Amino acid sequence: MPAEWDAYLERMGAAKTQNTREHEARAYPERARQFMPFSALRGYEEMLAEVERNAIAEEERFTEAYRDDLP
């Protein structure tokens, strides 16, 4: 920590830190866990699948109606 910070912390009344390291490095499995993929939008995939199913059903219904109108 730079000397300026020590002086600033003393003025602010903070205790001087003994450990110069901010934190200990984590083991690889613990560190890798924070980068595991997750679903930020729960249910989003299911909603997309439902919208797709509805679009396909709607398209089929219009296609059948179009065929019925043909001479």
mmCIF file as Biopython writes it, N, C-alpha, C and O atoms, coordinates in Angstrom:
data_model
#
loop_
_atom_site.group_PDB
_atom_site.id
_atom_site.type_symbol
_atom_site.label_atom_id
_atom_site.label_alt_id
_atom_site.label_comp_id
_atom_site.label_asym_id
_atom_site.label_entity_id
_atom_site.label_seq_id
_atom_site.pdbx_PDB_ins_code
_atom_site.Cartn_x
_atom_site.Cartn_y
_atom_site.Cartn_z
_atom_site.occupancy
_atom_site.B_iso_or_equiv
_atom_site.auth_seq_id
_atom_site.auth_asym_id
_atom_site.pdbx_PDB_model_num
ATOM 1   N N  . MET A ? 1  ? 0.852   -1.171  0.000   1.0 0.0 1  A 1 
ATOM 2   C CA . MET A ? 1  ? 0.000   0.000   0.000   1.0 0.0 1  A 1 
ATOM 3   C C  . MET A ? 1  ? 0.900   1.237   0.000   1.0 0.0 1  A 1 
ATOM 4   O O  . MET A ? 1  ? 1.830   1.315   0.802   1.0 0.0 1  A 1 
ATOM 5   N N  . PRO A ? 2  ? 0.641   2.201   -0.881  1.0 0.0 2  A 1 
ATOM 6   C CA . PRO A ? 2  ? 1.476   3.404   -0.936  1.0 0.0 2  A 1 
ATOM 7   C C  . PRO A ? 2  ? 1.414   4.196   0.359   1.0 0.0 2  A 1 
ATOM 8   O O  . PRO A ? 2  ? 0.433   4.135   1.100   1.0 0.0 2  A 1 
ATOM 9   N N  . ALA A ? 3  ? 2.474   4.935   0.614   1.0 0.0 3  A 1 
ATOM 10  C CA . ALA A ? 3  ? 2.566   5.734   1.843   1.0 0.0 3  A 1 
ATOM 11  C C  . ALA A ? 3  ? 1.434   6.750   1.939   1.0 0.0 3  A 1 
ATOM 12  O O  . ALA A ? 3  ? 0.972   7.057   3.038   1.0 0.0 3  A 1 
ATOM 13  N N  . GLU A ? 4  ? 0.979   7.277   0.793   1.0 0.0 4  A 1 
ATOM 14  C CA . GLU A ? 4  ? -0.114  8.256   0.820   1.0 0.0 4  A 1 
ATOM 15  C C  . GLU A ? 4  ? -1.382  7.642   1.406   1.0 0.0 4  A 1 
ATOM 16  O O  . GLU A ? 4  ? -2.124  8.290   2.146   1.0 0.0 4  A 1 
ATOM 17  N N  . TRP A ? 5  ? -1.613  6.371   1.055   1.0 0.0 5  A 1 
ATOM 18  C CA . TRP A ? 5  ? -2.793  5.697   1.583   1.0 0.0 5  A 1 
ATOM 19  C C  . TRP A ? 5  ? -2.676  5.496   3.087   1.0 0.0 5  A 1 
ATOM 20  O O  . TRP A ? 5  ? -3.660  5.656   3.809   1.0 0.0 5  A 1 
ATOM 21  N N  . ASP A ? 6  ? -1.499  5.153   3.562   1.0 0.0 6  A 1 
ATOM 22  C CA . ASP A ? 6  ? -1.317  4.991   5.004   1.0 0.0 6  A 1 
ATOM 23  C C  . ASP A ? 6  ? -1.654  6.278   5.728   1.0 0.0 6  A 1 
ATOM 24  O O  . ASP A ? 6  ? -2.351  6.258   6.743   1.0 0.0 6  A 1 
ATOM 25  N N  . ALA A ? 7  ? -1.161  7.411   5.211   1.0 0.0 7  A 1 
ATOM 26  C CA . ALA A ? 7  ? -1.448  8.698   5.835   1.0 0.0 7  A 1 
ATOM 27  C C  . ALA A ? 7  ? -2.940  8.996   5.787   1.0 0.0 7  A 1 
ATOM 28  O O  . ALA A ? 7  ? -3.506  9.485   6.764   1.0 0.0 7  A 1 
ATOM 29  N N  . TYR A ? 8  ? -3.576  8.707   4.665   1.0 0.0 8  A 1 
ATOM 30  C CA . TYR A ? 8  ? -5.010  8.940   4.532   1.0 0.0 8  A 1 
ATOM 31  C C  . TYR A ? 8  ? -5.792  8.085   5.522   1.0 0.0 8  A 1 
ATOM 32  O O  . TYR A ? 8  ? -6.699  8.579   6.192   1.0 0.0 8  A 1 
ATOM 33  N N  . LEU A ? 9  ? -5.447  6.820   5.613   1.0 0.0 9  A 1 
ATOM 34  C CA . LEU A ? 9  ? -6.162  5.927   6.529   1.0 0.0 9  A 1 
ATOM 35  C C  . LEU A ? 9  ? -5.968  6.347   7.974   1.0 0.0 9  A 1 
ATOM 36  O O  . LEU A ? 9  ? -6.895  6.246   8.778   1.0 0.0 9  A 1 
ATOM 37  N N  . GLU A ? 10 ? -4.776  6.815   8.314   1.0 0.0 10 A 1 
ATOM 38  C CA . GLU A ? 10 ? -4.546  7.306   9.678   1.0 0.0 10 A 1 
ATOM 39  C C  . GLU A ? 10 ? -5.431  8.510   9.964   1.0 0.0 10 A 1 
ATOM 40  O O  . GLU A ? 10 ? -6.015  8.607   11.044  1.0 0.0 10 A 1 
ATOM 41  N N  . ARG A ? 11 ? -5.535  9.424   9.014   1.0 0.0 11 A 1 
ATOM 42  C CA . ARG A ? 11 ? -6.395  10.596  9.212   1.0 0.0 11 A 1 
ATOM 43  C C  . ARG A ? 11 ? -7.848  10.188  9.369   1.0 0.0 11 A 1 
ATOM 44  O O  . ARG A ? 11 ? -8.588  10.807  10.134  1.0 0.0 11 A 1 
ATOM 45  N N  . MET A ? 12 ? -8.264  9.148   8.649   1.0 0.0 12 A 1 
ATOM 46  C CA . MET A ? 12 ? -9.649  8.694   8.719   1.0 0.0 12 A 1 
ATOM 47  C C  . MET A ? 12 ? -9.914  7.811   9.934   1.0 0.0 12 A 1 
ATOM 48  O O  . MET A ? 12 ? -11.060 7.452   10.203  1.0 0.0 12 A 1 
ATOM 49  N N  . GLY A ? 13 ? -8.865  7.462   10.664  1.0 0.0 13 A 1 
ATOM 50  C CA . GLY A ? 13 ? -9.044  6.668   11.880  1.0 0.0 13 A 1 
ATOM 51  C C  . GLY A ? 13 ? -9.098  5.179   11.637  1.0 0.0 13 A 1 
ATOM 52  O O  . GLY A ? 13 ? -9.513  4.428   12.520  1.0 0.0 13 A 1 
ATOM 53  N N  . ALA A ? 14 ? -8.694  4.734   10.471  1.0 0.0 14 A 1 
ATOM 54  C CA . ALA A ? 14 ? -8.709  3.302   10.174  1.0 0.0 14 A 1 
ATOM 55  C C  . ALA A ? 14 ? -7.450  2.650   10.728  1.0 0.0 14 A 1 
ATOM 56  O O  . ALA A ? 14 ? -6.376  3.253   10.749  1.0 0.0 14 A 1 
ATOM 57  N N  . ALA A ? 15 ? -7.597  1.442   11.163  1.0 0.0 15 A 1 
ATOM 58  C CA . ALA A ? 15 ? -6.441  0.704   11.666  1.0 0.0 15 A 1 
ATOM 59  C C  . ALA A ? 15 ? -5.543  0.315   10.504  1.0 0.0 15 A 1 
ATOM 60  O O  . ALA A ? 15 ? -6.025  0.027   9.409   1.0 0.0 15 A 1 
ATOM 61  N N  . LYS A ? 16 ? -4.257  0.308   10.737  1.0 0.0 16 A 1 
ATOM 62  C CA . LYS A ? 16 ? -3.314  -0.070  9.693   1.0 0.0 16 A 1 
ATOM 63  C C  . LYS A ? 16 ? -3.402  -1.575  9.476   1.0 0.0 16 A 1 
ATOM 64  O O  . LYS A ? 16 ? -3.436  -2.358  10.425  1.0 0.0 16 A 1 
ATOM 65  N N  . THR A ? 17 ? -3.438  -1.953  8.218   1.0 0.0 17 A 1 
ATOM 66  C CA . THR A ? 17 ? -3.549  -3.376  7.920   1.0 0.0 17 A 1 
ATOM 67  C C  . THR A ? 17 ? -2.184  -4.027  8.006   1.0 0.0 17 A 1 
ATOM 68  O O  . THR A ? 17 ? -1.176  -3.450  7.597   1.0 0.0 17 A 1 
ATOM 69  N N  . GLN A ? 18 ? -2.166  -5.221  8.539   1.0 0.0 18 A 1 
ATOM 70  C CA . GLN A ? 18 ? -0.918  -5.970  8.671   1.0 0.0 18 A 1 
ATOM 71  C C  . GLN A ? 18 ? -0.625  -6.768  7.410   1.0 0.0 18 A 1 
ATOM 72  O O  . GLN A ? 18 ? 0.529   -6.905  7.003   1.0 0.0 18 A 1 
ATOM 73  N N  . ASN A ? 19 ? -1.670  -7.288  6.803   1.0 0.0 19 A 1 
ATOM 74  C CA . ASN A ? 19 ? -1.506  -8.119  5.620   1.0 0.0 19 A 1 
ATOM 75  C C  . ASN A ? 19 ? -1.518  -7.227  4.382   1.0 0.0 19 A 1 
ATOM 76  O O  . ASN A ? 19 ? -2.472  -6.484  4.154   1.0 0.0 19 A 1 
ATOM 77  N N  . THR A ? 20 ? -0.478  -7.302  3.602   1.0 0.0 20 A 1 
ATOM 78  C CA . THR A ? 20 ? -0.406  -6.469  2.405   1.0 0.0 20 A 1 
ATOM 79  C C  . THR A ? 20 ? -1.196  -7.072  1.248   1.0 0.0 20 A 1 
ATOM 80  O O  . THR A ? 20 ? -1.527  -6.369  0.292   1.0 0.0 20 A 1 
ATOM 81  N N  . ARG A ? 21 ? -1.503  -8.373  1.324   1.0 0.0 21 A 1 
ATOM 82  C CA . ARG A ? 21 ? -2.290  -8.998  0.267   1.0 0.0 21 A 1 
ATOM 83  C C  . ARG A ? 21 ? -3.774  -8.752  0.526   1.0 0.0 21 A 1 
ATOM 84  O O  . ARG A ? 21 ? -4.241  -8.842  1.662   1.0 0.0 21 A 1 
ATOM 85  N N  . GLU A ? 22 ? -4.487  -8.448  -0.515  1.0 0.0 22 A 1 
ATOM 86  C CA . GLU A ? 22 ? -5.923  -8.189  -0.389  1.0 0.0 22 A 1 
ATOM 87  C C  . GLU A ? 22 ? -6.678  -9.454  0.022   1.0 0.0 22 A 1 
ATOM 88  O O  . GLU A ? 22 ? -7.541  -9.416  0.899   1.0 0.0 22 A 1 
ATOM 89  N N  . HIS A ? 23 ? -6.350  -10.554 -0.611  1.0 0.0 23 A 1 
ATOM 90  C CA . HIS A ? 23 ? -7.002  -11.836 -0.309  1.0 0.0 23 A 1 
ATOM 91  C C  . HIS A ? 23 ? -6.101  -12.962 -0.781  1.0 0.0 23 A 1 
ATOM 92  O O  . HIS A ? 23 ? -5.210  -12.768 -1.608  1.0 0.0 23 A 1 
ATOM 93  N N  . GLU A ? 24 ? -6.348  -14.122 -0.247  1.0 0.0 24 A 1 
ATOM 94  C CA . GLU A ? 24 ? -5.594  -15.301 -0.658  1.0 0.0 24 A 1 
ATOM 95  C C  . GLU A ? 24 ? -6.185  -15.846 -1.959  1.0 0.0 24 A 1 
ATOM 96  O O  . GLU A ? 24 ? -7.396  -15.781 -2.170  1.0 0.0 24 A 1 
ATOM 97  N N  . ALA A ? 25 ? -5.345  -16.370 -2.807  1.0 0.0 25 A 1 
ATOM 98  C CA . ALA A ? 25 ? -5.821  -16.962 -4.057  1.0 0.0 25 A 1 
ATOM 99  C C  . ALA A ? 25 ? -6.616  -18.221 -3.738  1.0 0.0 25 A 1 
ATOM 100 O O  . ALA A ? 25 ? -6.268  -18.980 -2.834  1.0 0.0 25 A 1 
ATOM 101 N N  . ARG A ? 26 ? -7.685  -18.429 -4.493  1.0 0.0 26 A 1 
ATOM 102 C CA . ARG A ? 26 ? -8.507  -19.616 -4.285  1.0 0.0 26 A 1 
ATOM 103 C C  . ARG A ? 26 ? -7.959  -20.781 -5.087  1.0 0.0 26 A 1 
ATOM 104 O O  . ARG A ? 26 ? -7.273  -20.602 -6.092  1.0 0.0 26 A 1 
ATOM 105 N N  . ALA A ? 27 ? -8.275  -21.970 -4.623  1.0 0.0 27 A 1 
ATOM 106 C CA . ALA A ? 27 ? -7.889  -23.175 -5.347  1.0 0.0 27 A 1 
ATOM 107 C C  . ALA A ? 27 ? -8.632  -23.200 -6.687  1.0 0.0 27 A 1 
ATOM 108 O O  . ALA A ? 27 ? -9.697  -22.600 -6.826  1.0 0.0 27 A 1 
ATOM 109 N N  . TYR A ? 28 ? -8.063  -23.895 -7.660  1.0 0.0 28 A 1 
ATOM 110 C CA . TYR A ? 28 ? -8.627  -23.904 -9.004  1.0 0.0 28 A 1 
ATOM 111 C C  . TYR A ? 28 ? -10.099 -24.327 -9.040  1.0 0.0 28 A 1 
ATOM 112 O O  . TYR A ? 28 ? -10.890 -23.634 -9.681  1.0 0.0 28 A 1 
ATOM 113 N N  . PRO A ? 29 ? -10.520 -25.438 -8.381  1.0 0.0 29 A 1 
ATOM 114 C CA . PRO A ? 29 ? -11.941 -25.815 -8.458  1.0 0.0 29 A 1 
ATOM 115 C C  . PRO A ? 29 ? -12.865 -24.730 -7.892  1.0 0.0 29 A 1 
ATOM 116 O O  . PRO A ? 29 ? -13.943 -24.494 -8.436  1.0 0.0 29 A 1 
ATOM 117 N N  . GLU A ? 30 ? -12.455 -24.078 -6.817  1.0 0.0 30 A 1 
ATOM 118 C CA . GLU A ? 30 ? -13.287 -23.021 -6.247  1.0 0.0 30 A 1 
ATOM 119 C C  . GLU A ? 30 ? -13.341 -21.822 -7.182  1.0 0.0 30 A 1 
ATOM 120 O O  . GLU A ? 30 ? -14.389 -21.198 -7.353  1.0 0.0 30 A 1 
ATOM 121 N N  . ARG A ? 31 ? -12.213 -21.511 -7.777  1.0 0.0 31 A 1 
ATOM 122 C CA . ARG A ? 31 ? -12.154 -20.376 -8.688  1.0 0.0 31 A 1 
ATOM 123 C C  . ARG A ? 31 ? -12.953 -20.668 -9.957  1.0 0.0 31 A 1 
ATOM 124 O O  . ARG A ? 31 ? -13.634 -19.781 -10.472 1.0 0.0 31 A 1 
ATOM 125 N N  . ALA A ? 32 ? -12.881 -21.886 -10.462 1.0 0.0 32 A 1 
ATOM 126 C CA . ALA A ? 32 ? -13.600 -22.240 -11.680 1.0 0.0 32 A 1 
ATOM 127 C C  . ALA A ? 32 ? -15.111 -22.226 -11.455 1.0 0.0 32 A 1 
ATOM 128 O O  . ALA A ? 32 ? -15.870 -21.958 -12.386 1.0 0.0 32 A 1 
ATOM 129 N N  . ARG A ? 33 ? -15.548 -22.506 -10.248 1.0 0.0 33 A 1 
ATOM 130 C CA . ARG A ? 33 ? -16.980 -22.557 -9.954  1.0 0.0 33 A 1 
ATOM 131 C C  . ARG A ? 33 ? -17.663 -21.221 -10.238 1.0 0.0 33 A 1 
ATOM 132 O O  . ARG A ? 33 ? -18.828 -21.198 -10.636 1.0 0.0 33 A 1 
ATOM 133 N N  . GLN A ? 34 ? -16.964 -20.123 -10.041 1.0 0.0 34 A 1 
ATOM 134 C CA . GLN A ? 34 ? -17.600 -18.827 -10.262 1.0 0.0 34 A 1 
ATOM 135 C C  . GLN A ? 34 ? -17.877 -18.548 -11.737 1.0 0.0 34 A 1 
ATOM 136 O O  . GLN A ? 34 ? -18.665 -17.660 -12.062 1.0 0.0 34 A 1 
ATOM 137 N N  . PHE A ? 35 ? -17.233 -19.299 -12.633 1.0 0.0 35 A 1 
ATOM 138 C CA . PHE A ? 35 ? -17.438 -19.095 -14.051 1.0 0.0 35 A 1 
ATOM 139 C C  . PHE A ? 35 ? -18.363 -20.135 -14.676 1.0 0.0 35 A 1 
ATOM 140 O O  . PHE A ? 35 ? -18.507 -20.184 -15.898 1.0 0.0 35 A 1 
ATOM 141 N N  . MET A ? 36 ? -18.986 -20.960 -13.850 1.0 0.0 36 A 1 
ATOM 142 C CA . MET A ? 36 ? -19.890 -21.975 -14.376 1.0 0.0 36 A 1 
ATOM 143 C C  . MET A ? 36 ? -21.088 -21.296 -15.026 1.0 0.0 36 A 1 
ATOM 144 O O  . MET A ? 36 ? -21.565 -20.279 -14.523 1.0 0.0 36 A 1 
ATOM 145 N N  . PRO A ? 37 ? -21.583 -21.843 -16.138 1.0 0.0 37 A 1 
ATOM 146 C CA . PRO A ? 37 ? -22.730 -21.218 -16.796 1.0 0.0 37 A 1 
ATOM 147 C C  . PRO A ? 37 ? -23.986 -21.347 -15.936 1.0 0.0 37 A 1 
ATOM 148 O O  . PRO A ? 37 ? -24.155 -22.311 -15.189 1.0 0.0 37 A 1 
ATOM 149 N N  . PHE A ? 38 ? -24.834 -20.381 -16.058 1.0 0.0 38 A 1 
ATOM 150 C CA . PHE A ? 38 ? -26.097 -20.423 -15.338 1.0 0.0 38 A 1 
ATOM 151 C C  . PHE A ? 38 ? -27.150 -19.758 -16.208 1.0 0.0 38 A 1 
ATOM 152 O O  . PHE A ? 38 ? -26.835 -19.018 -17.140 1.0 0.0 38 A 1 
ATOM 153 N N  . SER A ? 39 ? -28.388 -20.032 -15.891 1.0 0.0 39 A 1 
ATOM 154 C CA . SER A ? 39 ? -29.484 -19.450 -16.647 1.0 0.0 39 A 1 
ATOM 155 C C  . SER A ? 39 ? -29.916 -18.169 -15.942 1.0 0.0 39 A 1 
ATOM 156 O O  . SER A ? 39 ? -30.542 -18.211 -14.882 1.0 0.0 39 A 1 
ATOM 157 N N  . ALA A ? 40 ? -29.581 -17.051 -16.532 1.0 0.0 40 A 1 
ATOM 158 C CA . ALA A ? 40 ? -29.935 -15.772 -15.930 1.0 0.0 40 A 1 
ATOM 159 C C  . ALA A ? 40 ? -31.435 -15.519 -16.022 1.0 0.0 40 A 1 
ATOM 160 O O  . ALA A ? 40 ? -32.012 -14.847 -15.166 1.0 0.0 40 A 1 
ATOM 161 N N  . LEU A ? 41 ? -32.056 -16.051 -17.050 1.0 0.0 41 A 1 
ATOM 162 C CA . LEU A ? 41 ? -33.493 -15.872 -17.246 1.0 0.0 41 A 1 
ATOM 163 C C  . LEU A ? 41 ? -34.168 -17.230 -17.115 1.0 0.0 41 A 1 
ATOM 164 O O  . LEU A ? 41 ? -34.235 -17.997 -18.075 1.0 0.0 41 A 1 
ATOM 165 N N  . ARG A ? 42 ? -34.656 -17.510 -15.940 1.0 0.0 42 A 1 
ATOM 166 C CA . ARG A ? 42 ? -35.291 -18.798 -15.689 1.0 0.0 42 A 1 
ATOM 167 C C  . ARG A ? 42 ? -36.580 -18.909 -16.500 1.0 0.0 42 A 1 
ATOM 168 O O  . ARG A ? 42 ? -37.430 -18.019 -16.451 1.0 0.0 42 A 1 
ATOM 169 N N  . GLY A ? 43 ? -36.718 -19.986 -17.233 1.0 0.0 43 A 1 
ATOM 170 C CA . GLY A ? 43 ? -37.912 -20.228 -18.026 1.0 0.0 43 A 1 
ATOM 171 C C  . GLY A ? 43 ? -37.857 -19.636 -19.429 1.0 0.0 43 A 1 
ATOM 172 O O  . GLY A ? 43 ? -38.809 -19.790 -20.194 1.0 0.0 43 A 1 
ATOM 173 N N  . TYR A ? 44 ? -36.783 -18.975 -19.776 1.0 0.0 44 A 1 
ATOM 174 C CA . TYR A ? 44 ? -36.679 -18.320 -21.080 1.0 0.0 44 A 1 
ATOM 175 C C  . TYR A ? 44 ? -36.692 -19.333 -22.213 1.0 0.0 44 A 1 
ATOM 176 O O  . TYR A ? 44 ? -37.375 -19.140 -23.218 1.0 0.0 44 A 1 
ATOM 177 N N  . GLU A ? 45 ? -35.933 -20.417 -22.050 1.0 0.0 45 A 1 
ATOM 178 C CA . GLU A ? 45 ? -35.880 -21.447 -23.096 1.0 0.0 45 A 1 
ATOM 179 C C  . GLU A ? 45 ? -37.259 -22.075 -23.313 1.0 0.0 45 A 1 
ATOM 180 O O  . GLU A ? 45 ? -37.656 -22.321 -24.452 1.0 0.0 45 A 1 
ATOM 181 N N  . GLU A ? 46 ? -37.983 -22.331 -22.231 1.0 0.0 46 A 1 
ATOM 182 C CA . GLU A ? 46 ? -39.319 -22.921 -22.354 1.0 0.0 46 A 1 
ATOM 183 C C  . GLU A ? 46 ? -40.273 -21.961 -23.054 1.0 0.0 46 A 1 
ATOM 184 O O  . GLU A ? 46 ? -41.107 -22.384 -23.853 1.0 0.0 46 A 1 
ATOM 185 N N  . MET A ? 47 ? -40.151 -20.662 -22.755 1.0 0.0 47 A 1 
ATOM 186 C CA . MET A ? 47 ? -41.000 -19.675 -23.388 1.0 0.0 47 A 1 
ATOM 187 C C  . MET A ? 47 ? -40.722 -19.611 -24.893 1.0 0.0 47 A 1 
ATOM 188 O O  . MET A ? 47 ? -41.651 -19.521 -25.696 1.0 0.0 47 A 1 
ATOM 189 N N  . LEU A ? 48 ? -39.452 -19.658 -25.267 1.0 0.0 48 A 1 
ATOM 190 C CA . LEU A ? 48 ? -39.108 -19.650 -26.690 1.0 0.0 48 A 1 
ATOM 191 C C  . LEU A ? 48 ? -39.670 -20.873 -27.401 1.0 0.0 48 A 1 
ATOM 192 O O  . LEU A ? 48 ? -40.181 -20.768 -28.516 1.0 0.0 48 A 1 
ATOM 193 N N  . ALA A ? 49 ? -39.576 -22.028 -26.758 1.0 0.0 49 A 1 
ATOM 194 C CA . ALA A ? 49 ? -40.110 -23.253 -27.359 1.0 0.0 49 A 1 
ATOM 195 C C  . ALA A ? 49 ? -41.621 -23.146 -27.544 1.0 0.0 49 A 1 
ATOM 196 O O  . ALA A ? 49 ? -42.153 -23.593 -28.560 1.0 0.0 49 A 1 
ATOM 197 N N  . GLU A ? 50 ? -42.314 -22.559 -26.573 1.0 0.0 50 A 1 
ATOM 198 C CA . GLU A ? 50 ? -43.765 -22.401 -26.673 1.0 0.0 50 A 1 
ATOM 199 C C  . GLU A ? 50 ? -44.135 -21.426 -27.793 1.0 0.0 50 A 1 
ATOM 200 O O  . GLU A ? 50 ? -45.081 -21.670 -28.542 1.0 0.0 50 A 1 
ATOM 201 N N  . VAL A ? 51 ? -43.398 -20.335 -27.906 1.0 0.0 51 A 1 
ATOM 202 C CA . VAL A ? 51 ? -43.655 -19.372 -28.978 1.0 0.0 51 A 1 
ATOM 203 C C  . VAL A ? 51 ? -43.429 -20.029 -30.333 1.0 0.0 51 A 1 
ATOM 204 O O  . VAL A ? 51 ? -44.198 -19.809 -31.269 1.0 0.0 51 A 1 
ATOM 205 N N  . GLU A ? 52 ? -42.387 -20.829 -30.437 1.0 0.0 52 A 1 
ATOM 206 C CA . GLU A ? 52 ? -42.120 -21.525 -31.694 1.0 0.0 52 A 1 
ATOM 207 C C  . GLU A ? 52 ? -43.239 -22.514 -32.024 1.0 0.0 52 A 1 
ATOM 208 O O  . GLU A ? 52 ? -43.691 -22.586 -33.167 1.0 0.0 52 A 1 
ATOM 209 N N  . ARG A ? 53 ? -43.683 -23.277 -31.018 1.0 0.0 53 A 1 
ATOM 210 C CA . ARG A ? 53 ? -44.787 -24.224 -31.248 1.0 0.0 53 A 1 
ATOM 211 C C  . ARG A ? 53 ? -46.040 -23.489 -31.706 1.0 0.0 53 A 1 
ATOM 212 O O  . ARG A ? 53 ? -46.725 -23.943 -32.623 1.0 0.0 53 A 1 
ATOM 213 N N  . ASN A ? 54 ? -46.342 -22.366 -31.077 1.0 0.0 54 A 1 
ATOM 214 C CA . ASN A ? 54 ? -47.529 -21.594 -31.458 1.0 0.0 54 A 1 
ATOM 215 C C  . ASN A ? 54 ? -47.400 -21.047 -32.874 1.0 0.0 54 A 1 
ATOM 216 O O  . ASN A ? 54 ? -48.373 -21.041 -33.628 1.0 0.0 54 A 1 
ATOM 217 N N  . ALA A ? 55 ? -46.202 -20.587 -33.241 1.0 0.0 55 A 1 
ATOM 218 C CA . ALA A ? 55 ? -45.990 -20.055 -34.591 1.0 0.0 55 A 1 
ATOM 219 C C  . ALA A ? 55 ? -46.163 -21.147 -35.630 1.0 0.0 55 A 1 
ATOM 220 O O  . ALA A ? 55 ? -46.758 -20.918 -36.684 1.0 0.0 55 A 1 
ATOM 221 N N  . ILE A ? 56 ? -45.649 -22.330 -35.342 1.0 0.0 56 A 1 
ATOM 222 C CA . ILE A ? 56 ? -45.783 -23.459 -36.278 1.0 0.0 56 A 1 
ATOM 223 C C  . ILE A ? 56 ? -47.249 -23.853 -36.421 1.0 0.0 56 A 1 
ATOM 224 O O  . ILE A ? 56 ? -47.721 -24.092 -37.532 1.0 0.0 56 A 1 
ATOM 225 N N  . ALA A ? 57 ? -47.973 -23.922 -35.302 1.0 0.0 57 A 1 
ATOM 226 C CA . ALA A ? 57 ? -49.390 -24.281 -35.355 1.0 0.0 57 A 1 
ATOM 227 C C  . ALA A ? 57 ? -50.178 -23.237 -36.134 1.0 0.0 57 A 1 
ATOM 228 O O  . ALA A ? 57 ? -51.058 -23.581 -36.923 1.0 0.0 57 A 1 
ATOM 229 N N  . GLU A ? 58 ? -49.866 -21.972 -35.914 1.0 0.0 58 A 1 
ATOM 230 C CA . GLU A ? 58 ? -50.551 -20.886 -36.630 1.0 0.0 58 A 1 
ATOM 231 C C  . GLU A ? 58 ? -50.269 -20.971 -38.135 1.0 0.0 58 A 1 
ATOM 232 O O  . GLU A ? 58 ? -51.168 -20.782 -38.954 1.0 0.0 58 A 1 
ATOM 233 N N  . GLU A ? 59 ? -49.026 -21.253 -38.483 1.0 0.0 59 A 1 
ATOM 234 C CA . GLU A ? 59 ? -48.656 -21.369 -39.895 1.0 0.0 59 A 1 
ATOM 235 C C  . GLU A ? 59 ? -49.386 -22.539 -40.542 1.0 0.0 59 A 1 
ATOM 236 O O  . GLU A ? 59 ? -49.851 -22.428 -41.676 1.0 0.0 59 A 1 
ATOM 237 N N  . GLU A ? 60 ? -49.490 -23.647 -39.837 1.0 0.0 60 A 1 
ATOM 238 C CA . GLU A ? 60 ? -50.203 -24.810 -40.370 1.0 0.0 60 A 1 
ATOM 239 C C  . GLU A ? 60 ? -51.681 -24.491 -40.566 1.0 0.0 60 A 1 
ATOM 240 O O  . GLU A ? 60 ? -52.283 -24.905 -41.556 1.0 0.0 60 A 1 
ATOM 241 N N  . ARG A ? 61 ? -52.264 -23.758 -39.623 1.0 0.0 61 A 1 
ATOM 242 C CA . ARG A ? 61 ? -53.678 -23.413 -39.731 1.0 0.0 61 A 1 
ATOM 243 C C  . ARG A ? 61 ? -53.920 -22.510 -40.937 1.0 0.0 61 A 1 
ATOM 244 O O  . ARG A ? 61 ? -54.895 -22.706 -41.663 1.0 0.0 61 A 1 
ATOM 245 N N  . PHE A ? 62 ? -53.051 -21.525 -41.164 1.0 0.0 62 A 1 
ATOM 246 C CA . PHE A ? 62 ? -53.200 -20.647 -42.318 1.0 0.0 62 A 1 
ATOM 247 C C  . PHE A ? 62 ? -52.962 -21.402 -43.615 1.0 0.0 62 A 1 
ATOM 248 O O  . PHE A ? 62 ? -53.636 -21.143 -44.612 1.0 0.0 62 A 1 
ATOM 249 N N  . THR A ? 63 ? -52.018 -22.327 -43.616 1.0 0.0 63 A 1 
ATOM 250 C CA . THR A ? 63 ? -51.738 -23.117 -44.810 1.0 0.0 63 A 1 
ATOM 251 C C  . THR A ? 63 ? -52.950 -23.977 -45.180 1.0 0.0 63 A 1 
ATOM 252 O O  . THR A ? 63 ? -53.304 -24.078 -46.355 1.0 0.0 63 A 1 
ATOM 253 N N  . GLU A ? 64 ? -53.582 -24.591 -44.185 1.0 0.0 64 A 1 
ATOM 254 C CA . GLU A ? 64 ? -54.789 -25.385 -44.432 1.0 0.0 64 A 1 
ATOM 255 C C  . GLU A ? 64 ? -55.912 -24.508 -44.952 1.0 0.0 64 A 1 
ATOM 256 O O  . GLU A ? 64 ? -56.626 -24.902 -45.874 1.0 0.0 64 A 1 
ATOM 257 N N  . ALA A ? 65 ? -56.079 -23.326 -44.378 1.0 0.0 65 A 1 
ATOM 258 C CA . ALA A ? 65 ? -57.132 -22.419 -44.830 1.0 0.0 65 A 1 
ATOM 259 C C  . ALA A ? 65 ? -56.851 -21.977 -46.253 1.0 0.0 65 A 1 
ATOM 260 O O  . ALA A ? 65 ? -57.786 -21.830 -47.040 1.0 0.0 65 A 1 
ATOM 261 N N  . TYR A ? 66 ? -55.599 -21.760 -46.605 1.0 0.0 66 A 1 
ATOM 262 C CA . TYR A ? 66 ? -55.246 -21.357 -47.971 1.0 0.0 66 A 1 
ATOM 263 C C  . TYR A ? 66 ? -55.553 -22.488 -48.962 1.0 0.0 66 A 1 
ATOM 264 O O  . TYR A ? 66 ? -56.064 -22.251 -50.057 1.0 0.0 66 A 1 
ATOM 265 N N  . ARG A ? 67 ? -55.232 -23.716 -48.555 1.0 0.0 67 A 1 
ATOM 266 C CA . ARG A ? 67 ? -55.516 -24.860 -49.433 1.0 0.0 67 A 1 
ATOM 267 C C  . ARG A ? 67 ? -57.020 -25.015 -49.658 1.0 0.0 67 A 1 
ATOM 268 O O  . ARG A ? 67 ? -57.451 -25.360 -50.759 1.0 0.0 67 A 1 
ATOM 269 N N  . ASP A ? 68 ? -57.815 -24.763 -48.623 1.0 0.0 68 A 1 
ATOM 270 C CA . ASP A ? 68 ? -59.261 -24.878 -48.757 1.0 0.0 68 A 1 
ATOM 271 C C  . ASP A ? 68 ? -59.817 -23.847 -49.728 1.0 0.0 68 A 1 
ATOM 272 O O  . ASP A ? 68 ? -60.848 -24.090 -50.356 1.0 0.0 68 A 1 
ATOM 273 N N  . ASP A ? 69 ? -59.151 -22.690 -49.864 1.0 0.0 69 A 1 
ATOM 274 C CA . ASP A ? 69 ? -59.611 -21.642 -50.757 1.0 0.0 69 A 1 
ATOM 275 C C  . ASP A ? 69 ? -59.229 -21.890 -52.204 1.0 0.0 69 A 1 
ATOM 276 O O  . ASP A ? 69 ? -59.782 -21.246 -53.095 1.0 0.0 69 A 1 
ATOM 277 N N  . LEU A ? 70 ? -58.304 -22.801 -52.469 1.0 0.0 70 A 1 
ATOM 278 C CA . LEU A ? 70 ? -57.849 -23.068 -53.839 1.0 0.0 70 A 1 
ATOM 279 C C  . LEU A ? 70 ? -58.972 -23.759 -54.634 1.0 0.0 70 A 1 
ATOM 280 O O  . LEU A ? 70 ? -59.738 -24.551 -54.084 1.0 0.0 70 A 1 
ATOM 281 N N  . PRO A ? 71 ? -59.055 -23.447 -55.930 1.0 0.0 71 A 1 
ATOM 282 C CA . PRO A ? 71 ? -60.121 -24.073 -56.752 1.0 0.0 71 A 1 
ATOM 283 C C  . PRO A ? 71 ? -59.879 -25.535 -56.998 1.0 0.0 71 A 1 
ATOM 284 O O  . PRO A ? 71 ? -60.680 -26.189 -57.665 1.0 0.0 71 A 1 
#
